[in-house]
């Protein structure tokens, strides 16, 4: 829903301002969540996390946690998949990929309970 990266006409990645992405996407995100009423929202990366939960939640610290903010939808915090592509060391890449898969498996466990 919210993504801080966009592509130029040539396909090159252009970094968007984090605050702009959050501010511009917030009304649309709120409307979509109100319409869909999901049981769980998966926040992929810092932009999604800060948009949904504010600045006190940190992706790397809270990764893999399902948070239950009062009066809001439950949110699973994890990294953005593109972060896996930027890891150069093979061992770290494998550990991070497996941790990401474990994060995603929590979705099924949450929804089936």
C-alpha positions in Angstrom: 0.0 0.0 0.0 2.7 2.5 1.0 6.0 2.2 -0.7 8.9 4.7 -0.3 10.5 3.6 -3.6 9.2 4.4 -7.1 10.7 3.9 -10.5 11.5 6.5 -13.1 10.5 6.1 -16.7 13.9 4.4 -17.3 13.3 1.9 -14.5 15.8 3.5 -12.2 14.8 3.6 -8.5 14.1 7.1 -7.1 14.1 7.5 -3.4 11.0 9.2 -2.1 11.0 11.2 1.1 9.9 8.9 3.9 7.7 11.6 5.4 6.0 12.4 2.1 5.3 8.7 1.4 3.7 8.3 4.9 1.7 11.6 4.7 0.5 11.2 1.2 -0.5 7.6 1.6 -2.1 7.8 5.1 -5.7 8.8 4.0 -5.8 6.1 1.3 -4.4 3.5 3.7 -7.0 4.4 6.3 -9.8 4.2 3.8 -8.6 0.8 2.5 -8.3 -0.7 6.0 -11.7 0.6 6.9 -13.2 -0.9 3.8 -11.4 -4.3 4.0 -11.4 -4.7 7.8 -8.5 -7.2 7.8 -7.8 -9.4 10.8 -4.1 -8.7 10.5 -2.0 -6.0 8.7 1.5 -6.9 7.7 3.8 -3.9 7.9 6.7 -4.5 5.5 9.5 -2.1 6.4 10.0 1.2 8.2 7.6 3.3 6.1 4.7 0.9 6.7 5.6 0.5 10.4 5.8 4.2 11.1 2.6 4.9 9.1 0.6 2.3 11.0 2.2 2.4 14.5 4.2 5.6 14.8 7.8 6.2 15.5 8.2 4.3 18.7 8.1 0.9 16.9 11.3 -0.1 15.2 11.5 -2.8 12.5 14.6 -4.5 13.5 13.8 -4.4 17.2 10.2 -5.5 16.9 10.5 -7.7 13.8 8.4 -10.8 14.0 6.1 -9.3 16.6 2.4 -9.1 16.2 1.4 -5.9 18.0 -2.1 -5.2 19.3 -2.4 -1.4 19.6 -5.5 -0.3 21.5 -8.3 0.7 19.1 -6.4 -0.4 16.0 -5.9 -3.5 13.9 -3.3 -6.1 14.8 0.0 -5.5 13.0 2.8 -7.9 12.2 6.1 -6.1 11.9 8.8 -7.3 9.5 11.3 -6.1 7.1 10.6 -5.1 3.5 11.5 -8.0 1.1 13.8 -5.7 -0.8 16.1 -5.5 2.3 16.9 -9.2 1.6 18.2 -8.3 -1.8 20.7 -5.7 -0.4 22.4 -8.2 1.9 25.8 -9.2 0.4 27.2 -11.8 2.9 25.8 -15.3 2.0 25.4 -16.5 5.6 23.6 -13.3 6.7 21.4 -13.4 3.6 20.4 -17.0 4.4 19.7 -16.1 8.1 17.7 -13.1 7.1 15.7 -15.0 4.5 14.8 -17.7 7.0 13.8 -15.1 9.6 11.6 -13.4 7.1 9.9 -16.7 6.2 9.3 -17.3 10.0 7.8 -13.9 10.2 5.4 -14.7 7.3 4.5 -18.1 8.9 3.1 -16.2 11.8 0.4 -14.8 9.6 -1.1 -18.3 9.1 -0.8 -19.2 12.8 -2.5 -15.9 13.8 -5.4 -16.2 11.3 -6.0 -19.9 12.1 -6.4 -19.4 15.9 
